Amino acid sequence: MKVQKSLPKTKQTSKRQQCNDKWFKSNRIAKNSDSSNLSPSTAMAKLEHRASNLRKDKPNLKRLKKGAKAVSLRPVKTPAALERTPSRPLTNGGAGGPEQGSDSDESQDWSSFAKSVLHQNGGGESMEGQESCVSAKAAPGRIEEEAFVHCAERDYIHNRTVLVMQQGQTLCFRGKCLLSCLYGRVEVHGFTLEEGQQSYPLFSPSSHCPLTVTALGDSPNPSKTKKAGRLEAKAIVRKYLSTETRRRLLSEVDSDSCVILLEPLDTPLTRFLTSFPDLKEVFGLSSRDIRESSAMLDTPLSGLGITPLRKTARGMVMSQTYREALNGLVNACAEELDGCPVILVCGAKNVGKSTFNRHLINTLLNHTASVEYLECDLGQTEFTPSGCLSLSTVREPLLGPPFTHQWAPEHMIFYGQSSCETDLDRYLESLKSLWRLYNRETPIVINTMGWVKGFGFQLLVDIIRLFSISHVVQLSSGDKVMCPQLTPEFLRSSHGWQTHPPVQSALGEDNSGTHPAQRSYTLFRIHSEFEGAGRPGEMRHQRSNEQRDLALLGYFSQLQSPEPGPVRPLHCFTPYQVPHSAVAVGVTHCEVAPTHVLYTANASLVGLCCLNEKVSGRGSPVLLSQTPVCPCVGFGVLRGVDMARGLYFLVTPVAPSILRQVNCLLLGAVTLPNTLLTGQTGILGDPPYVTMDYSFELTGAGKLHVFKGLARVKVVECTEVKVQERVYRRVGVSDSRAYSHSRSVLKTAQAVEVNSLLLASIGFTLVYNHERILFWRGGLLY
């Protein structure tokens, strides 16, 4: 089947040929010819558009190709006056140096870098407040307002800023920018940037901890004197600044200085997000920054889209246990005594698992070409919208929150929900199928859910056993114990959902002897000490549901044009036409009557999946009776269903070449962000699929939850009480929330109020919503 766009009538293909292609563009959707109505024009948008035109005239930077995947062992070609020899080979697009003489030299290099992690990766906080004999403008620690007068200069013609940082100085900021290291080395969230590398986008939104740029100084080179290094750095400053602006900056340049170039960042993602009224300030200051007056507004960096922060705004806070775990994992990857490390990161909610994962991956990318990443958290995913399990190969540093790097993973499975509690077996089977695709040639980081109690803990035990983990990183916060210590001794006696002591075979008949099922591992315990650890975010865009919406908006920003211009709303994109008989449709999260499936899927987010078997129908829709475990290649919006012509209308950023493989559309509980539907411009009349005339009291207005695979708990005690001629029996159970509502006697809210005292006398806690009791916490009712 071919993918093509509909042509004008003079060049349009025949109907027979068009029907043979299940993915083709429709020419029946009217395009909005007035581009001014597509997105509100703002002064900031005009400024970014003008800045982007100015950037086209900038001189070419010395950087490597963006697509570099392997270790580069060739020196960077630079002019003779500026030629330098890096201290170690870099990967992921980094500048390469001479090839190392032996493996032992490489191991020593890994070890020396691991030791430096304890001192360099403190986000700049550990060096603040230290006394120094140097002047205030060059003192180590956070750069303050008076220092910017001496160390930063703005080039208004090309709309960029050159910043000179001394070794140990840090820049903590909010906003977004494009950073290039012109001389020396700087570190951002664990990733080291050197001269000759490509420019990297930095995202520091108000929803997350602010990013910090730390100056590491120049790479040690015994053959180069301090005078030669100082002359080299000054020559670079002269190259990027005019005579009038560079005079004061040249006096700050030394052989150990770092010279970086900061430019405005304008991408389809940033334009799309800031086009929504609720997200205009997502890359601005947080309410806490404003309340504490942490922002430095009048600096040479202000016009670039970034705002430096004072010392009162804390950057990334790393405890001693955090640094020790990072150091130990870097050493483990250097040794590689028994294959590549398999690192599992676990802990309760809001303890910093995602931040640690990004920091660890960035640190490993300093020395290896790629790192594998297995996503086991359905609610807070890193590279995809929520509701997916994926296996990704990370080759680029992660210098922003998840919604800034919504990439297409190599392997992905659509689960359809932000939690797996309704079908634990399908969750584990999906993870097993992804694990079989891991080649075991590079280190892998496994991210887990924040559900560490009850069935969630059993799933965690299964994952450790099934995937033969070599290192476990367990994060915690405060004094409250949310999860027991996952020591190897404790795990030997723990029961999982599918595994029980003694440990069974890892993957049944598919397990080979190269990856043993029973394997001892190293446990690293991290106690998070940042403010708010263990508590959900209270500021705007910090809640989990807001993070999921941002990830979806980041994914669909790929529909926008890479060229600067007005933002196109969702209804302006020409959808693909898909025949009903070419794809199967299924609902993953609840039971829906077959006659209502298409009503449910209309105007919904769907996963684009690939079934192993061929799908064929006789002109009518093909419906799935069971949810399959199958690959997923992306997401789309089913914006319309034409029953007369037997067509689905789908909007998706997935390439047509990949869409040819799709033969299944899965609908889950992950919904489109409200702002994506209500914030569309250029619509005459009421926006489609948006209404306030809706009643949840109607039959069928809500979804029917079906809980699968949850075993009955063991009965240990029984107490009775008589209330209004009905005997209520309290049954003690091992889990106080054992889904007892599935066997409870439902009463009205009035009866609950009358009888609550009597039922409380035998240990019940009644939890109800509107007119129906959700469950009776404390036991089962008969």
LUMKOLDREN-179405 format. One record per residue (C-alpha): residue number from 1; z, y, x; residue in one letter. Coordinates in steps of 0.1 Angstrom, whole numbers, always signed. Layout:
// residues N
NUM_Z_Y_X_A
...
//
This chain:
// residues 782
1_+0_+0_+0_M
2_-9_+34_+13_K
3_+9_+67_+10_V
4_-12_+98_+4_Q
5_-10_+132_-13_K
6_-30_+139_-45_S
7_-62_+158_-37_L
8_-81_+183_-59_P
9_-103_+168_-85_K
10_-134_+171_-64_T
11_-119_+149_-37_K
12_-95_+128_-58_Q
13_-96_+90_-54_T
14_-102_+68_-83_S
15_-75_+57_-107_K
16_-77_+21_-95_R
17_-72_+30_-59_Q
18_-44_+54_-68_Q
19_-25_+27_-88_C
20_-26_+3_-58_N
21_-4_+28_-39_D
22_+31_+29_-53_K
23_+41_+59_-32_W
24_+17_+89_-37_F
25_+22_+126_-43_K
26_+18_+140_-78_S
27_-3_+171_-83_N
28_+10_+176_-118_R
29_+41_+195_-107_I
30_+34_+232_-107_A
31_+42_+249_-74_K
32_+60_+282_-73_N
33_+35_+306_-60_S
34_+59_+335_-57_D
35_+79_+328_-25_S
36_+102_+357_-31_S
37_+118_+339_-60_N
38_+126_+308_-40_L
39_+156_+322_-22_S
40_+176_+354_-23_P
41_+166_+377_+5_S
42_+195_+390_+25_T
43_+200_+412_+54_A
44_+212_+383_+75_M
45_+181_+362_+67_A
46_+159_+391_+78_K
47_+179_+395_+110_L
48_+176_+358_+118_E
49_+139_+359_+111_H
50_+134_+389_+134_R
51_+155_+373_+161_A
52_+135_+341_+159_S
53_+103_+360_+165_N
54_+119_+377_+195_L
55_+130_+344_+210_R
56_+93_+332_+212_K
57_+88_+356_+241_D
58_+118_+344_+262_K
59_+111_+329_+296_P
60_+110_+291_+298_N
61_+143_+276_+308_L
62_+147_+248_+333_K
63_+156_+219_+310_R
64_+146_+183_+305_L
65_+126_+169_+277_K
66_+145_+164_+245_K
67_+134_+128_+240_G
68_+148_+115_+272_A
69_+166_+82_+265_K
70_+174_+67_+299_A
71_+191_+77_+331_V
72_+170_+101_+351_S
73_+170_+94_+388_L
74_+146_+121_+398_R
75_+158_+156_+410_P
76_+151_+185_+388_V
77_+121_+205_+400_K
78_+132_+241_+407_T
79_+121_+268_+430_P
80_+131_+265_+466_A
81_+154_+294_+464_A
82_+173_+278_+435_L
83_+171_+241_+444_E
84_+203_+222_+438_R
85_+215_+187_+441_T
86_+236_+174_+412_P
87_+267_+155_+421_S
88_+260_+125_+399_R
89_+231_+112_+377_P
90_+232_+124_+341_L
91_+219_+107_+310_T
92_+207_+117_+276_N
93_+184_+143_+288_G
94_+205_+153_+318_G
95_+194_+163_+352_A
96_+191_+135_+376_G
97_+202_+133_+412_G
98_+195_+108_+441_P
99_+200_+72_+432_E
100_+235_+58_+440_Q
101_+237_+34_+469_G
102_+256_+6_+452_S
103_+274_-4_+420_D
104_+308_+3_+437_S
105_+298_+39_+441_D
106_+290_+42_+404_E
107_+324_+26_+395_S
108_+341_+51_+418_Q
109_+322_+79_+401_D
110_+333_+66_+366_W
111_+369_+63_+378_S
112_+370_+99_+393_S
113_+356_+113_+361_F
114_+381_+93_+340_A
115_+409_+108_+360_K
116_+395_+143_+354_S
117_+396_+138_+317_V
118_+433_+142_+316_L
119_+430_+177_+331_H
120_+397_+190_+319_Q
121_+394_+180_+283_N
122_+424_+199_+270_G
123_+403_+222_+249_G
124_+415_+251_+271_G
125_+450_+250_+257_E
126_+467_+233_+286_S
127_+456_+261_+310_M
128_+466_+290_+288_E
129_+497_+308_+299_G
130_+495_+297_+335_Q
131_+500_+324_+361_E
132_+473_+330_+386_S
133_+468_+352_+416_C
134_+433_+362_+404_V
135_+426_+393_+384_S
136_+431_+393_+346_A
137_+394_+393_+339_K
138_+389_+361_+358_A
139_+422_+343_+350_A
140_+420_+307_+338_P
141_+426_+302_+301_G
142_+411_+317_+269_R
143_+388_+347_+275_I
144_+403_+377_+257_E
145_+387_+409_+245_E
146_+392_+429_+277_E
147_+376_+402_+298_A
148_+344_+402_+277_F
149_+337_+437_+290_V
150_+333_+423_+325_H
151_+319_+387_+320_C
152_+294_+390_+292_A
153_+262_+411_+288_E
154_+239_+413_+258_R
155_+201_+414_+261_D
156_+191_+432_+229_Y
157_+154_+428_+236_I
158_+155_+390_+235_H
159_+186_+388_+214_N
160_+207_+367_+238_R
161_+239_+370_+258_T
162_+246_+359_+294_V
163_+282_+348_+299_L
164_+299_+343_+333_V
165_+329_+321_+332_M
166_+353_+313_+360_Q
167_+365_+278_+366_Q
168_+392_+269_+341_G
169_+383_+297_+316_Q
170_+376_+287_+280_T
171_+357_+302_+250_L
172_+370_+292_+216_C
173_+347_+304_+187_F
174_+336_+301_+152_R
175_+299_+301_+141_G
176_+268_+285_+155_K
177_+247_+291_+186_C
178_+223_+276_+211_L
179_+239_+270_+245_L
180_+221_+266_+278_S
181_+239_+261_+311_C
182_+221_+281_+338_L
183_+245_+275_+367_Y
184_+276_+253_+372_G
185_+290_+229_+346_R
186_+307_+235_+313_V
187_+323_+210_+289_E
188_+321_+210_+251_V
189_+340_+185_+231_H
190_+339_+159_+260_G
191_+302_+164_+269_F
192_+294_+180_+302_T
193_+264_+203_+304_L
194_+248_+212_+338_E
195_+220_+233_+350_E
196_+186_+218_+343_G
197_+196_+201_+310_Q
198_+182_+211_+277_Q
199_+198_+236_+254_S
200_+222_+222_+228_Y
201_+231_+235_+194_P
202_+268_+241_+188_L
203_+283_+242_+153_F
204_+318_+255_+148_S
205_+323_+260_+110_P
206_+354_+271_+92_S
207_+359_+236_+77_S
208_+368_+220_+111_H
209_+387_+227_+143_C
210_+369_+254_+163_P
211_+348_+243_+193_L
212_+359_+252_+228_T
213_+336_+257_+259_V
214_+354_+250_+291_T
215_+341_+261_+325_A
216_+343_+233_+351_L
217_+328_+252_+381_G
218_+299_+242_+402_D
219_+291_+207_+411_S
220_+306_+198_+445_P
221_+278_+198_+472_N
222_+290_+197_+509_P
223_+256_+208_+521_S
224_+258_+242_+503_K
225_+281_+270_+514_T
226_+300_+293_+491_K
227_+277_+322_+501_K
228_+246_+302_+492_A
229_+261_+292_+458_G
230_+270_+328_+451_R
231_+235_+340_+459_L
232_+220_+313_+438_E
233_+242_+322_+408_A
234_+233_+359_+412_K
235_+196_+352_+413_A
236_+199_+334_+380_I
237_+217_+364_+364_V
238_+190_+387_+376_R
239_+164_+365_+361_K
240_+178_+368_+325_Y
241_+191_+404_+325_L
242_+175_+437_+332_S
243_+187_+460_+360_T
244_+207_+482_+337_E
245_+227_+454_+320_T
246_+233_+430_+350_R
247_+250_+455_+374_R
248_+285_+450_+361_R
249_+281_+413_+356_L
250_+269_+405_+392_L
251_+303_+416_+405_S
252_+319_+387_+386_E
253_+297_+360_+399_V
254_+311_+336_+425_D
255_+301_+302_+439_S
256_+325_+285_+415_D
257_+313_+305_+384_S
258_+295_+291_+354_C
259_+266_+310_+340_V
260_+257_+301_+304_I
261_+231_+315_+280_L
262_+239_+319_+243_L
263_+212_+325_+217_E
264_+212_+326_+179_P
265_+207_+294_+161_L
266_+184_+293_+131_D
267_+175_+258_+117_T
268_+166_+244_+83_P
269_+201_+232_+79_L
270_+217_+266_+85_T
271_+193_+283_+62_R
272_+197_+258_+35_F
273_+235_+257_+35_L
274_+239_+295_+36_T
275_+214_+299_+7_S
276_+241_+287_-17_F
277_+267_+314_-27_P
278_+296_+291_-22_D
279_+285_+283_+14_L
280_+274_+316_+27_K
281_+305_+318_+50_E
282_+307_+282_+60_V
283_+299_+292_+96_F
284_+322_+322_+94_G
285_+359_+327_+98_L
286_+384_+305_+80_S
287_+411_+320_+58_S
288_+437_+312_+85_R
289_+416_+330_+112_D
290_+415_+361_+90_I
291_+452_+358_+81_R
292_+463_+356_+117_E
293_+438_+382_+130_S
294_+425_+357_+155_S
295_+389_+370_+156_A
296_+375_+393_+183_M
297_+348_+412_+164_L
298_+335_+437_+189_D
299_+321_+416_+217_T
300_+287_+410_+232_P
301_+287_+377_+213_L
302_+291_+391_+178_S
303_+254_+397_+171_G
304_+245_+361_+179_L
305_+263_+345_+150_G
306_+295_+334_+168_I
307_+329_+350_+168_T
308_+353_+344_+197_P
309_+389_+336_+189_L
310_+421_+348_+205_R
311_+449_+325_+218_K
312_+466_+326_+184_T
313_+438_+304_+171_A
314_+444_+270_+186_R
315_+414_+249_+195_G
316_+414_+212_+198_M
317_+450_+199_+204_V
318_+452_+167_+224_M
319_+485_+149_+229_S
320_+494_+130_+261_Q
321_+487_+97_+244_T
322_+453_+110_+233_Y
323_+443_+117_+269_R
324_+457_+85_+282_E
325_+437_+65_+256_A
326_+405_+84_+264_L
327_+411_+78_+301_N
328_+417_+41_+296_G
329_+385_+37_+275_L
330_+364_+55_+301_V
331_+378_+32_+328_N
332_+371_+1_+306_A
333_+335_+11_+302_C
334_+332_+15_+340_A
335_+345_-19_+348_E
336_+325_-40_+323_E
337_+343_-71_+334_L
338_+335_-91_+302_D
339_+305_-76_+285_G
340_+304_-41_+270_C
341_+336_-28_+254_P
342_+340_-31_+216_V
343_+362_-2_+206_I
344_+378_+0_+171_L
345_+394_+32_+160_V
346_+418_+29_+131_C
347_+446_+49_+114_G
348_+456_+64_+81_A
349_+438_+94_+65_K
350_+437_+128_+82_N
351_+450_+117_+116_V
352_+419_+126_+136_G
353_+398_+94_+138_K
354_+365_+112_+133_S
355_+373_+138_+159_T
356_+384_+112_+184_F
357_+352_+92_+178_N
358_+330_+122_+185_R
359_+350_+131_+216_H
360_+349_+96_+229_L
361_+311_+92_+223_I
362_+304_+126_+240_N
363_+325_+115_+270_T
364_+307_+82_+273_L
365_+273_+99_+271_L
366_+280_+117_+303_N
367_+274_+84_+321_H
368_+255_+61_+298_T
369_+221_+65_+280_A
370_+234_+56_+246_S
371_+265_+44_+226_V
372_+264_+22_+195_E
373_+283_+33_+165_Y
374_+293_+11_+136_L
375_+303_+30_+104_E
376_+328_+11_+83_C
377_+342_+41_+64_D
378_+324_+46_+31_L
379_+341_+79_+22_G
380_+338_+99_+54_Q
381_+306_+88_+71_T
382_+294_+104_+104_E
383_+255_+102_+103_F
384_+247_+95_+66_T
385_+258_+106_+32_P
386_+289_+87_+19_S
387_+286_+53_+3_G
388_+267_+37_+32_C
389_+275_+13_+61_L
390_+254_+18_+91_S
391_+248_+9_+128_L
392_+235_+38_+148_S
393_+224_+43_+184_T
394_+238_+77_+196_V
395_+217_+93_+224_R
396_+226_+130_+218_E
397_+260_+146_+219_P
398_+279_+153_+187_L
399_+287_+190_+189_L
400_+295_+197_+153_G
401_+310_+181_+121_P
402_+291_+152_+104_P
403_+270_+174_+80_F
404_+253_+190_+111_T
405_+239_+157_+124_H
406_+227_+137_+94_Q
407_+204_+113_+113_W
408_+186_+82_+102_A
409_+205_+53_+117_P
410_+187_+22_+130_E
411_+203_+0_+104_H
412_+219_+10_+71_M
413_+232_-8_+40_I
414_+237_+11_+7_F
415_+271_+2_-8_Y
416_+271_+30_-34_G
417_+307_+40_-35_Q
418_+332_+60_-14_S
419_+357_+31_-16_S
420_+353_-6_-14_C
421_+382_-17_-36_E
422_+360_-29_-64_T
423_+341_-55_-43_D
424_+358_-64_-10_L
425_+336_-94_-4_D
426_+303_-74_-6_R
427_+319_-49_+18_Y
428_+326_-75_+44_L
429_+293_-93_+40_E
430_+275_-60_+45_S
431_+294_-53_+77_L
432_+287_-89_+90_K
433_+250_-84_+85_S
434_+251_-51_+105_L
435_+272_-67_+132_W
436_+246_-94_+138_R
437_+221_-67_+147_L
438_+243_-54_+176_Y
439_+226_-63_+209_N
440_+259_-62_+229_R
441_+242_-43_+258_E
442_+259_-9_+253_T
443_+295_+1_+244_P
444_+301_+3_+207_I
445_+326_+24_+187_V
446_+337_+11_+153_I
447_+350_+36_+128_N
448_+373_+23_+100_T
449_+387_+35_+67_M
450_+419_+54_+62_G
451_+430_+27_+37_W
452_+456_+9_+58_V
453_+478_-5_+31_K
454_+475_-36_+9_G
455_+440_-48_+7_F
456_+429_-21_+31_G
457_+451_-36_+58_F
458_+437_-71_+51_Q
459_+402_-58_+56_L
460_+412_-42_+89_L
461_+426_-75_+101_V
462_+393_-92_+92_D
463_+373_-67_+111_I
464_+393_-71_+142_I
465_+389_-108_+141_R
466_+353_-111_+129_L
467_+339_-87_+155_F
468_+359_-98_+186_S
469_+373_-64_+194_I
470_+382_-56_+230_S
471_+400_-23_+225_H
472_+419_-10_+195_V
473_+428_+27_+192_V
474_+455_+32_+165_Q
475_+462_+68_+155_L
476_+493_+79_+137_S
477_+511_+111_+128_S
478_+547_+121_+120_G
479_+576_+97_+117_D
480_+564_+79_+86_K
481_+550_+44_+93_V
482_+517_+40_+74_M
483_+505_+9_+92_C
484_+523_-16_+115_P
485_+514_-17_+152_Q
486_+483_-38_+156_L
487_+494_-57_+186_T
488_+476_-90_+195_P
489_+509_-108_+188_E
490_+512_-93_+153_F
491_+476_-100_+145_L
492_+480_-137_+152_R
493_+503_-141_+123_S
494_+486_-116_+99_S
495_+465_-126_+69_H
496_+432_-109_+62_G
497_+411_-109_+31_W
498_+388_-137_+44_Q
499_+406_-148_+76_T
500_+440_-164_+80_H
501_+459_-178_+109_P
502_+448_-197_+129_P
503_+417_-176_+134_V
504_+385_-190_+120_Q
505_+350_-188_+134_S
506_+337_-153_+137_A
507_+305_-155_+117_L
508_+303_-191_+106_G
509_+271_-209_+114_E
510_+255_-177_+128_D
511_+281_-173_+155_N
512_+270_-181_+190_S
513_+292_-190_+219_G
514_+284_-158_+237_T
515_+308_-138_+215_H
516_+340_-157_+209_P
517_+360_-154_+177_A
518_+395_-153_+193_Q
519_+398_-127_+220_R
520_+428_-107_+232_S
521_+424_-69_+231_Y
522_+440_-38_+246_T
523_+459_-16_+221_L
524_+460_+22_+226_F
525_+484_+41_+204_R
526_+478_+78_+198_I
527_+503_+101_+181_H
528_+484_+131_+167_S
529_+502_+164_+172_E
530_+478_+189_+157_F
531_+490_+210_+129_E
532_+484_+194_+95_G
533_+481_+159_+109_A
534_+485_+133_+82_G
535_+480_+158_+54_R
536_+448_+166_+35_P
537_+431_+199_+43_G
538_+442_+229_+23_E
539_+415_+254_+32_M
540_+381_+257_+18_R
541_+355_+230_+26_H
542_+382_+207_+41_Q
543_+388_+183_+12_R
544_+371_+149_+13_S
545_+349_+155_-17_N
546_+337_+188_-3_E
547_+329_+171_+30_Q
548_+309_+145_+11_R
549_+289_+172_-7_D
550_+282_+190_+26_L
551_+269_+157_+41_A
552_+245_+154_+12_L
553_+233_+190_+15_L
554_+228_+184_+52_G
555_+207_+154_+45_Y
556_+184_+171_+19_F
557_+180_+201_+42_S
558_+154_+180_+60_Q
559_+131_+188_+31_L
560_+129_+224_+43_Q
561_+102_+237_+66_S
562_+112_+239_+103_P
563_+96_+274_+104_E
564_+116_+304_+94_P
565_+111_+315_+58_G
566_+126_+314_+23_P
567_+145_+284_+12_V
568_+128_+262_-13_R
569_+150_+248_-42_P
570_+148_+212_-52_L
571_+125_+216_-81_H
572_+98_+231_-59_C
573_+90_+200_-40_F
574_+62_+177_-52_T
575_+77_+143_-60_P
576_+63_+109_-52_Y
577_+51_+89_-81_Q
578_+63_+53_-82_V
579_+51_+27_-108_P
580_+79_+10_-127_H
581_+65_-24_-118_S
582_+66_-17_-80_A
583_+103_-12_-75_V
584_+135_-28_-89_A
585_+163_-6_-101_V
586_+200_-16_-100_G
587_+234_+0_-105_V
588_+260_-10_-79_T
589_+293_+6_-91_H
590_+297_-4_-128_C
591_+283_-24_-156_E
592_+255_-7_-176_V
593_+235_-21_-205_A
594_+199_-28_-196_P
595_+187_-3_-222_T
596_+207_+25_-206_H
597_+199_+19_-169_V
598_+171_+44_-168_L
599_+191_+70_-186_Y
600_+218_+65_-160_T
601_+195_+67_-130_A
602_+177_+99_-142_N
603_+185_+130_-121_A
604_+207_+109_-98_S
605_+210_+100_-62_L
606_+194_+67_-53_V
607_+193_+46_-22_G
608_+159_+36_-10_L
609_+163_-1_-2_C
610_+141_-30_+9_C
611_+144_-64_-7_L
612_+133_-95_+11_N
613_+114_-108_-19_E
614_+84_-92_-36_K
615_+90_-72_-67_V
616_+64_-74_-94_S
617_+66_-66_-131_G
618_+42_-64_-160_R
619_+42_-27_-165_G
620_+79_-25_-176_S
621_+109_-15_-154_P
622_+123_-43_-132_V
623_+161_-44_-134_L
624_+185_-62_-111_L
625_+213_-83_-125_S
626_+233_-84_-93_Q
627_+238_-60_-64_T
628_+220_-72_-33_P
629_+230_-67_+3_V
630_+198_-53_+17_C
631_+186_-27_+42_P
632_+184_+10_+32_C
633_+160_+35_+48_V
634_+172_+67_+31_G
635_+180_+86_-1_F
636_+162_+103_-28_G
637_+166_+121_-61_V
638_+151_+104_-91_L
639_+142_+136_-108_R
640_+122_+121_-137_G
641_+112_+90_-156_V
642_+79_+89_-175_D
643_+80_+59_-199_M
644_+46_+66_-213_A
645_+28_+62_-180_R
646_+54_+39_-164_G
647_+63_+62_-135_L
648_+93_+73_-115_Y
649_+93_+107_-99_F
650_+112_+108_-66_L
651_+120_+136_-42_V
652_+130_+124_-7_T
653_+128_+135_+30_P
654_+119_+100_+41_V
655_+85_+97_+58_A
656_+56_+81_+37_P
657_+51_+55_+64_S
658_+87_+42_+58_I
659_+85_+46_+20_L
660_+58_+18_+20_R
661_+85_-7_+27_Q
662_+108_+4_-2_V
663_+108_-18_-33_N
664_+143_-12_-46_C
665_+162_+18_-60_L
666_+200_+14_-61_L
667_+222_+38_-80_L
668_+259_+42_-70_G
669_+289_+63_-77_A
670_+279_+90_-52_V
671_+267_+119_-72_T
672_+246_+150_-62_L
673_+266_+181_-54_P
674_+269_+204_-84_N
675_+256_+234_-64_T
676_+224_+215_-57_L
677_+216_+216_-95_L
678_+232_+248_-105_T
679_+221_+269_-75_G
680_+184_+264_-80_Q
681_+164_+297_-82_T
682_+131_+304_-98_G
683_+138_+284_-130_I
684_+127_+299_-164_L
685_+154_+292_-190_G
686_+183_+268_-185_D
687_+184_+247_-153_P
688_+175_+211_-160_P
689_+202_+184_-161_Y
690_+229_+210_-165_V
691_+249_+214_-197_T
692_+283_+223_-209_M
693_+279_+206_-243_D
694_+294_+172_-233_Y
695_+323_+152_-248_S
696_+341_+124_-230_F
697_+355_+112_-263_E
698_+321_+97_-273_L
699_+317_+60_-269_T
700_+299_+52_-236_G
701_+305_+87_-222_A
702_+326_+72_-194_G
703_+318_+43_-171_K
704_+334_+9_-174_L
705_+352_-2_-142_H
706_+349_-38_-132_V
707_+373_-50_-104_F
708_+358_-80_-85_K
709_+375_-104_-62_G
710_+411_-92_-65_L
711_+435_-121_-66_A
712_+466_-122_-89_R
713_+498_-115_-71_V
714_+527_-139_-70_K
715_+555_-136_-96_V
716_+590_-134_-82_V
717_+613_-122_-110_E
718_+613_-114_-147_C
719_+633_-90_-169_T
720_+628_-83_-207_E
721_+636_-54_-230_V
722_+629_-51_-267_K
723_+612_-18_-279_V
724_+601_-13_-315_Q
725_+598_-50_-323_E
726_+577_-57_-291_R
727_+591_-75_-261_V
728_+581_-59_-227_Y
729_+586_-81_-197_R
730_+589_-67_-162_R
731_+575_-90_-136_V
732_+583_-83_-99_G
733_+552_-84_-77_V
734_+545_-80_-40_S
735_+522_-51_-45_D
736_+535_-24_-70_S
737_+499_-14_-78_R
738_+484_-48_-83_A
739_+458_-36_-108_Y
740_+483_-45_-136_S
741_+464_-24_-161_H
742_+439_-53_-165_S
743_+466_-72_-184_R
744_+487_-44_-198_S
745_+495_-37_-234_V
746_+479_-2_-241_L
747_+500_+22_-261_K
748_+495_+57_-273_T
749_+509_+87_-255_A
750_+535_+92_-283_Q
751_+548_+57_-279_A
752_+551_+62_-242_V
753_+572_+93_-246_E
754_+595_+76_-270_V
755_+599_+44_-251_N
756_+598_+57_-215_S
757_+636_+57_-211_L
758_+640_+21_-223_L
759_+612_+8_-201_L
760_+625_+28_-172_A
761_+658_+10_-175_S
762_+641_-22_-163_I
763_+622_-5_-134_G
764_+590_+7_-150_F
765_+571_+38_-141_T
766_+546_+47_-167_L
767_+514_+64_-154_V
768_+490_+75_-182_Y
769_+460_+98_-186_N
770_+452_+113_-220_H
771_+457_+85_-245_E
772_+455_+55_-224_R
773_+479_+41_-198_I
774_+462_+35_-165_L
775_+488_+10_-153_F
776_+525_+2_-154_W
777_+538_+7_-119_R
778_+565_-19_-114_G
779_+550_-50_-130_G
780_+528_-67_-155_L
781_+531_-65_-192_L
782_+527_-94_-216_Y
//
